[in-house]
């Protein structure tokens, strides 16, 4: 792992770094998007475009908004990242983790641990939300389950309390680039196909929410 380089950038992030992060985002839309759209969904490209736009906007933020991205690179190519929001008040004691991913060919090599150690070494208090299958990973770094956010578990390390920048993601679906992809889907698929895919996605998320509720209850009982 000595050849893997861990670096930290404060927004606005250099464009080459931004594009390296977005390349990983584009390959991990289903896991990173809150809606978890399947690649078979007629509007998948619209979701991909919206997610890329959201993360690009975060990486381009300037004062008074403060974002930080920790990257892992191998031979000059970014293979993983953790995107964090920093408090409006300038506090350096906490952050909120928004997104984190490792490129698929480089998983299982400890890349995430290298990046997380960089983040936890700098911020004693951290907040995040994640799917239940990722909870044990964050628990290894000292995070504890706190509450529910839709189908995800909210976790804390320390005691984060400050406000951090948040983009209203639903507004991104009205962005011209996203609208173009939505119209392409409407041109290539029937309304029946789109509605069926939407209903299946909602049903899947409702199942995941119920599953997350049971998971959180079990974790909270175990802490008593």
Secondary structure, DSSP 8 states (H G I E B T S, - for coil): -TTEEEEEEESS--HHHHHHHHHHHHT-HHHHSTT---TTSTTHHHHHHHHHHHHHHHHH--TTS-EEEEEEEETTEEEEEEEEEEBTT--SSEEEEEEEEE-GGGTTSSHHHHHHHHHHHH-SEEEEEE-HHHHHHHHTTT-EEEEEETTEEEEEES---S-B----HHHHTTSHHHHHHHHHHHHHS-HHHHHHHHHHHHHHHHHHHHHHHHHHHHHHHHH-
